[in-house]
């Protein structure tokens, strides 16, 4: 009888503590699969009046975005234009996190865990019409200033 009681307690504890952990693991894997097969929206045709062509490629855990200034050659950007463009591309990865703010809490926790554990990043490169890199920014999403506020906000 003691052995049966002991076995039932072990089964109960296993279900009580093991099943929620299993559900979390399953949700995190589902989020990983979604992130690995993410589709990208159309890019705008211009930024700050400069015609661009955008391209995105998922190389999990990094997303590579290339913006090509189709009519700008070497040395054709003013210093002010280059600084403005550089500041704008640095904001893109962290600004994209805002889309998760309204997600259910359990999903946000799992997504935050995946982003931290897998070191999800976004690399954005700007090239001129000669395909030369003008600027490049790499952002680890878990290091964004709004990361904690997005993933701890309540609905």
C-alpha positions as CSV (number, residue, x, y, z in Angstrom):
1,X,0.0,0.0,0.0
2,X,2.9,2.4,0.8
3,X,4.4,1.7,-2.6
4,X,1.1,2.5,-4.3
5,X,0.8,5.8,-2.4
6,X,4.4,6.7,-3.1
7,X,3.9,6.0,-6.9
8,X,0.6,8.0,-6.9
9,X,2.4,11.0,-5.3
10,X,5.3,10.8,-7.8
11,X,2.8,10.7,-10.7
12,X,0.8,13.6,-9.2
13,X,3.9,15.7,-8.7
14,X,5.2,14.8,-12.2
15,X,1.9,16.0,-13.8
16,X,1.6,19.0,-11.5
17,X,5.1,20.4,-12.3
18,X,6.1,18.6,-15.5
19,X,3.1,19.3,-17.7
20,X,3.2,23.1,-17.5
21,X,7.0,23.0,-18.3
22,X,6.2,20.8,-21.3
23,X,3.5,23.2,-22.5
24,X,6.0,26.1,-22.2
25,X,8.6,24.1,-24.2
26,X,6.0,23.3,-26.9
27,X,5.0,27.0,-27.2
28,X,8.6,28.1,-27.4
29,X,9.3,25.6,-30.2
30,X,6.2,26.8,-32.0
31,X,7.4,30.4,-31.8
32,X,10.9,29.4,-33.0
33,X,9.3,27.7,-36.1
34,X,7.2,30.8,-36.8
35,X,10.3,33.0,-36.5
36,X,12.3,30.8,-38.8
37,X,9.6,30.9,-41.5
38,X,8.6,34.6,-41.1
39,X,7.4,36.4,-44.2
40,X,8.3,40.0,-44.7
41,X,6.0,42.9,-45.7
42,X,6.6,45.0,-48.8
43,X,9.3,47.7,-48.3
44,X,8.5,51.3,-49.0
45,X,9.7,52.7,-52.3
46,X,11.6,55.6,-50.7
47,X,13.0,56.8,-47.4
48,X,13.5,60.5,-46.8
49,X,12.8,61.1,-50.5
50,X,15.5,58.6,-51.6
51,X,14.4,55.8,-53.8
52,X,15.1,52.4,-52.3
53,X,14.7,48.7,-53.0
54,X,14.4,46.5,-50.0
55,X,15.3,42.8,-49.5
56,X,15.0,40.6,-46.4
57,X,16.4,37.2,-45.7
58,X,15.8,35.0,-42.7
59,X,19.0,33.3,-41.4
60,X,17.7,32.3,-38.0
61,X,18.5,33.6,-35.5
62,X,19.4,36.6,-37.6
63,X,17.2,38.5,-39.9
64,X,19.2,40.3,-42.6
65,X,17.6,43.4,-44.3
66,X,19.3,45.2,-47.2
67,X,18.1,48.5,-48.3
68,X,19.6,49.6,-51.6
69,X,19.5,53.3,-52.5
70,X,18.8,52.8,-56.2
71,X,19.8,56.3,-57.4
72,X,22.6,57.2,-55.0
73,X,26.2,56.5,-55.8
74,X,29.4,56.8,-53.9
75,X,29.7,60.1,-52.0
76,X,26.4,61.5,-53.3
77,X,24.8,61.6,-49.8
78,X,25.3,64.7,-47.7
79,X,26.6,64.2,-44.1
80,X,23.2,65.2,-42.8
81,X,21.4,62.7,-45.0
82,X,23.7,59.9,-44.0
83,X,23.3,60.7,-40.3
84,X,19.5,60.8,-40.6
85,X,19.5,57.5,-42.5
86,X,21.8,55.9,-40.0
87,X,19.6,57.0,-37.0
88,X,16.5,55.7,-38.7
89,X,17.9,52.2,-39.4
90,X,19.1,51.9,-35.8
91,X,15.4,52.4,-34.7
92,X,13.9,49.8,-36.9
93,X,14.6,46.5,-35.0
94,X,13.4,47.9,-31.6
95,X,10.4,49.6,-33.1
96,X,9.3,46.3,-34.6
97,X,9.1,44.7,-31.2
98,X,6.0,46.9,-30.5
99,X,3.9,44.6,-32.6
100,X,4.1,42.0,-29.7
101,X,2.8,44.4,-27.1
102,X,-0.8,43.3,-27.4
103,X,-0.1,39.6,-27.5
104,X,-1.4,37.4,-24.7
105,X,0.8,37.3,-21.6
106,X,1.7,33.6,-21.9
107,X,2.8,34.1,-25.5
108,X,4.9,37.2,-24.6
109,X,6.8,35.3,-21.9
110,X,7.6,32.5,-24.3
111,X,8.6,34.9,-27.1
112,X,10.8,36.8,-24.8
113,X,12.5,33.6,-23.6
114,X,13.1,32.6,-27.2
115,X,14.6,36.0,-28.1
116,X,16.9,35.9,-25.1
117,X,17.9,32.2,-25.4
118,X,18.4,32.1,-29.1
119,X,20.0,35.6,-29.3
120,X,17.6,36.8,-32.0
121,X,19.1,39.7,-33.9
122,X,18.4,41.9,-36.9
123,X,21.1,43.2,-39.3
124,X,20.2,46.1,-41.5
125,X,22.6,47.2,-44.2
126,X,22.2,50.2,-46.5
127,X,23.9,50.0,-49.9
128,X,24.3,52.5,-52.7
129,X,23.5,51.8,-56.3
130,X,27.0,50.3,-56.8
131,X,26.2,47.7,-54.1
132,X,28.7,49.2,-51.7
133,X,27.7,49.2,-48.0
134,X,27.1,52.7,-46.8
135,X,26.0,51.8,-43.3
136,X,25.2,48.7,-41.3
137,X,23.6,48.1,-37.9
138,X,23.3,44.9,-35.9
139,X,20.8,44.8,-33.1
140,X,20.3,42.0,-30.6
141,X,16.5,42.3,-29.9
142,X,16.8,41.4,-26.3
143,X,19.0,44.4,-25.8
144,X,16.5,46.9,-27.1
145,X,15.5,49.6,-24.6
146,X,11.8,48.8,-25.0
147,X,12.3,45.0,-24.7
148,X,11.2,44.6,-21.0
149,X,8.3,47.1,-21.3
150,X,6.9,45.3,-24.4
151,X,7.2,41.8,-22.9
152,X,6.0,42.7,-19.4
153,X,3.1,44.9,-20.3
154,X,-0.4,43.7,-19.4
155,X,-3.2,43.6,-21.9
